Amino acid sequence: MNVSPLSVTRIFPDGSKKEEQTLSLNEHNLEIHINGKKILSLVCTDSNLMELVAGRLLTSGIIEKKADIADIRFCETKQRAFVTLQEEIMWQENQNTEPSCCTNNRQLLQNADISDLPVLKTADWNNEWIFALAKEFSKDSTIHTHTAGTHRCILSYDGKPVFSAEDIGRHNALDKAVGYMLLNDIPQEKAILFTSGRVPVDMTEKVIRAKVPVLVSKSVPTAQSAALARKHNLTLICRAWNDSFDLI
């Protein structure tokens, strides 16, 4: 279940009170085991978990393509995902967390042979696509309508939205969109990702590693993420609203 009922007392400026029932997000704990080793620990929203796992494998540099995955399966509670890769990889300790993410995701081990971030091919996009996506993004999403507590990421292909994901964390929402792209063989060079969250370096790295050439956000980037985007030829568009956007 993504949500649970919550009793609240709403207090108004004049001091009056009103008892209400609302809905609150549930946190879902997910361990990702790869070839028998516990590699990742995530706190997420219990939806699109297959896409989340596949996307996280790609954006973390554990895999480079769909064919690297032999199988993904879940336990009955969906709290553990068991991934089998086509080939064994060498692991090294990783103590990094996602400091800019409220979900406290952790990667315990990382690919010892992780490749450098690629320089992306020049993006194919136009203003009309971005404004159309901003308009689509302005429509409230399913879980957010009831809880006002999720981040969202839209995957667009050739300027048309093809998938939308929600999650308690913006990193997870982005990974779900990337995972959908990967599992459904959507060409990366024609994809655009539109996120609700701000864009620090770790988000930018994810998109570059996924080889998606355009990242759009309703929010803002850091100076460091803007510099990283330019270095790797990622088209970064921020403060994307119905009437304007910033091309970084």
PEHU-V868859 format. One record per residue. N is the residue number from 1. OMEGA is omega in degrees with one decimal (999 if undefined). BURIAL is # if it has 16 or more other C-alpha atoms within 10 Angstrom, else .. D_CENTER is the distance of its C-alpha to the mean C-alpha in Angstrom with 1 decimal. Layout:
N:OMEGA:BURIAL:D_CENTER  N:OMEGA:BURIAL:D_CENTER
This chain:
1:179.7:.:19.9  2:-173.7:#:17.0  3:175.0:#:19.6  4:177.8:.:23.0  5:-179.0:.:26.0  6:176.8:.:26.7  7:-179.8:.:30.0  8:171.7:.:30.1  9:178.9:.:32.9  10:-177.2:.:32.3  11:-175.3:.:34.6  12:-177.2:.:35.9  13:-179.4:.:37.5  14:178.5:.:41.0  15:179.3:.:40.4  16:-176.9:.:40.2  17:178.2:.:37.9  18:177.7:.:36.4  19:-177.4:.:35.1  20:171.5:.:32.1  21:178.1:.:29.8  22:178.0:.:26.1  23:-179.0:#:23.0  24:178.6:#:20.6  25:169.5:#:17.2  26:173.0:#:17.7  27:179.5:#:15.9  28:178.9:#:15.5  29:-177.5:#:16.2  30:171.9:#:15.1  31:177.0:#:16.8  32:178.7:#:16.1  33:-177.6:#:19.4  34:-178.2:#:20.0  35:174.8:.:23.5  36:-179.8:.:24.9  37:174.4:.:23.2  38:-173.1:#:20.8  39:-173.6:#:18.1  40:174.4:#:15.1  41:-174.7:#:15.1  42:165.7:#:12.2  43:-169.0:#:12.6  44:172.5:#:10.5  45:-172.5:#:11.6  46:175.1:#:13.8  47:178.6:#:12.5  48:-176.8:#:11.3  49:176.6:#:11.7  50:178.7:#:12.9  51:179.5:#:9.9  52:-178.8:#:7.8  53:-179.0:#:10.7  54:179.7:#:11.2  55:180.0:#:7.9  56:176.8:#:8.3  57:-178.1:#:11.9  58:-174.6:#:11.4  59:176.5:#:9.2  60:179.6:#:11.6  61:178.0:#:14.6  62:174.3:#:16.0  63:176.9:#:16.4  64:-177.4:#:17.0  65:-178.4:.:17.4  66:-176.8:#:17.4  67:177.4:.:21.0  68:-178.1:.:20.4  69:174.6:#:19.4  70:-176.1:.:22.5  71:169.6:.:21.2  72:176.2:#:18.6  73:-175.9:.:20.2  74:171.4:#:19.9  75:-174.2:.:22.6  76:-178.5:.:24.1  77:-177.2:.:22.2  78:178.5:.:18.8  79:175.3:#:18.6  80:175.1:#:19.0  81:-178.6:#:17.6  82:-176.9:#:20.0  83:171.7:#:19.1  84:177.0:#:22.0  85:-179.9:#:21.7  86:-179.6:.:24.5  87:175.5:.:25.6  88:177.7:.:25.8  89:178.2:.:24.2  90:-178.0:.:25.4  91:170.7:#:23.6  92:-177.0:.:24.0  93:177.2:.:23.3  94:-177.5:.:20.2  95:-176.4:.:20.6  96:169.2:.:17.6  97:174.6:.:15.2  98:-171.8:.:12.3  99:-178.5:.:14.9  100:-177.3:#:13.0  101:-176.8:#:10.8  102:-172.7:.:12.9  103:176.3:#:12.0  104:176.7:.:14.0  105:-179.4:#:12.1  106:170.5:#:14.6  107:-172.9:#:15.2  108:178.6:#:19.0  109:177.3:#:19.9  110:179.0:#:18.6  111:-178.5:#:20.0  112:-178.9:.:23.2  113:-178.3:.:23.4  114:-177.0:.:20.0  115:176.1:.:20.5  116:176.4:.:20.5  117:-178.6:.:17.8  118:167.5:.:19.2  119:-171.9:#:20.6  120:173.7:#:19.1  121:-179.5:.:21.4  122:-174.4:.:22.3  123:174.1:#:20.1  124:-179.4:.:21.7  125:175.1:#:20.9  126:-176.7:.:23.1  127:-176.9:.:23.3  128:178.3:.:23.8  129:-176.4:#:20.5  130:179.5:#:18.7  131:177.4:#:20.9  132:177.3:#:20.5  133:177.9:#:16.7  134:177.9:#:17.4  135:178.3:.:19.9  136:-177.9:.:17.7  137:-178.6:#:15.1  138:175.2:.:18.0  139:-177.4:.:18.8  140:-178.6:.:17.7  141:-167.2:#:15.4  142:-175.7:.:16.8  143:-179.3:#:15.8  144:178.7:#:15.6  145:-175.6:.:19.1  146:-172.2:.:20.5  147:-173.4:#:18.8  148:-173.1:.:17.5  149:-176.4:.:15.1  150:164.1:#:11.5  151:-175.9:#:8.7  152:174.3:#:7.9  153:177.3:#:6.5  154:172.2:#:9.4  155:178.7:#:10.2  156:176.2:#:13.8  157:-176.4:#:16.5  158:175.5:.:19.7  159:-177.5:#:19.0  160:178.0:#:18.5  161:179.3:#:15.5  162:-177.7:.:15.1  163:177.2:#:12.2  164:-178.3:#:10.4  165:175.3:#:8.0  166:176.1:#:8.5  167:176.3:#:8.1  168:179.0:#:10.1  169:-178.1:#:7.6  170:176.1:#:5.3  171:179.9:#:3.9  172:179.2:#:3.9  173:178.4:#:3.3  174:179.0:#:1.6  175:178.2:#:3.5  176:178.8:#:5.5  177:177.4:#:6.3  178:179.3:#:7.1  179:176.2:#:8.9  180:177.5:#:10.8  181:-177.5:#:11.8  182:-174.8:#:13.1  183:-178.4:.:14.9  184:173.2:.:16.4  185:176.0:.:17.7  186:-177.9:#:16.4  187:-176.5:.:17.7  188:-174.4:#:15.2  189:178.9:#:17.8  190:-176.4:#:17.8  191:172.3:#:14.2  192:175.7:#:12.7  193:179.8:#:9.2  194:-176.2:#:9.8  195:177.3:#:7.8  196:-170.8:#:9.9  197:173.4:#:9.5  198:-170.7:#:11.8  199:171.3:#:11.3  200:-175.5:#:12.8  201:-175.3:#:13.6  202:175.6:#:11.0  203:179.2:#:8.2  204:178.1:#:10.9  205:179.1:#:11.7  206:-176.0:#:8.5  207:178.0:#:9.1  208:-179.4:#:12.8  209:176.2:#:12.7  210:178.7:#:11.1  211:172.0:#:14.1  212:-169.4:#:12.6  213:-177.3:#:15.3  214:174.0:#:14.1  215:-179.7:#:11.5  216:178.8:#:12.4  217:171.0:#:12.0  218:-174.0:#:14.2  219:-171.6:.:14.6  220:175.2:#:16.0  221:165.6:#:15.5  222:177.7:.:17.5  223:-178.4:.:20.6  224:179.0:.:19.4  225:176.1:#:16.1  226:179.0:#:18.3  227:179.0:.:20.7  228:178.6:#:18.3  229:179.4:#:17.1  230:-178.4:.:20.8  231:-175.2:.:21.7  232:173.3:#:19.5  233:173.8:#:20.1  234:173.8:#:16.6  235:-176.5:#:17.3  236:-178.8:#:15.7  237:-176.3:#:16.4  238:-174.0:#:16.1  239:-177.6:#:17.8  240:-178.9:#:17.5  241:-177.2:#:19.7  242:-173.0:.:22.2  243:-178.8:.:25.0  244:170.6:.:23.6  245:178.5:#:20.9  246:173.5:.:21.1  247:-174.0:.:21.0  248:999:.:20.5
